[in-house]
Amino acid sequence: MDYSVMDTKDYDERRKPVAQALGAGAIKANQFDSLPNHEGHAHNELGTGQEELFVALRGAGHMVIDGEPVALEPGRYVLVGPAAQRQVIAGPDGLSYLVVGAVVEGAGT
């Protein structure tokens, strides 16, 4: 079989390990389901060398990237490089979003 399937409804936690559950070897992907006004962990990916693609699935909120607010809403894609400090903040109705990460060639440890 050259495909796999996972359903996020099978996970009760805020973080759903999408890529891990699918057995992905080259990419990392997690879905986060945040309650209203939840503030995620501010961090960068210098240690891993990953760039990350953020995709809002439901709800809305914003990211703070190196101090600059960037709206997150369905249909908007935000790519963040390894060195940028990032934090996701859910809006008043909550936010479900997907983060897909991959190591930038020559970056990380």
N, C-alpha and C positions, 0 to 999 in steps of 0.2 A: 504494500500500500504506500503510495507516494503523497499522502495528504493526512492531515489530522484535524480534529474538530474539538473545540471546547466551548462551553456555555458559561458566561459570567454568572448566570443565575445559580450555578452550583457553588458559588463562593459567597460567604457572608461578610468577609472582611472588606474594608474600604479599598484595599489594594488587591486587584485580581492579576495574578501572574500569567498573563496571556501567552507570551512566547515560551515560557518554561512549561506551562501545561500542554502546549502544542508540541513540545520537543524541539523547538527551533535551536539551531546551532550557530547561526550567523548574526541574528538580530536579538535585541532585547525589547520587549513590549509589555507594558502594564497598563491596566485600566484602573483609574481611581474614581470612586464615587464619593464625593464630598458633600457633607451636610451644609446647609446654609451658613455662609460667612466663615467657613472653615479656612484657616490659614495653614498652608503646607509649609514644609521645612525649606528654609532658604539655603541654597547650596550651589556649588559649581561642580563640574565634572572633570576638573584638572587631573585628579588621581586616576580616573578611568580613561580619559581621552575621548569620551563619548560626546557626539553631538546628539541633540534630542529634538524630535519633532513632536509638538503638542497639538492635539486635535480635540476640540470640544465635541462631545457626542450629544449631550442634553444639558439644558440649563445654560447658565452664563456666569462669568466672573472675569477676572483679569490676572495677568502675570505682572510681576515687577522684575524687570530684567535690567541689571546694572542700574537700579534706581528709577528706571523709566516704566510707567504703566503701559501695558499692552492688553487690549480687550481680548477675551476668549469667548467665542460663541460658535455654534455649529456653522460649518462652512468656511471657517477661518483656520489656517494652518500657520503655526509659528515654529520656526527652526531656530534653535539656540546652540551656539558653539560651546565647546568644553570650558572655556575660561570665563564665560559670562555667569554672574551670580543670578539665580532664578528662584522665584517663589510664586506658587499658584494660590490665588485667593478666590474662593467660591463666592458667588453673588447671593442675594437674599433668598433665591429659590433653589440653591444648591448647584452643583456642577459635576457632571460625569465627563471625564476626559481620558484620552488614550495618549500614552507617551511611548514613542518608538525611538530606541537609541542604537547607535552603531559607533564603533571606534573609528575616528578619523585616522587615516593612514599616517603613521609617523608621530601620532600624539599619544599621550598617556604613558603608563609605566609598563 
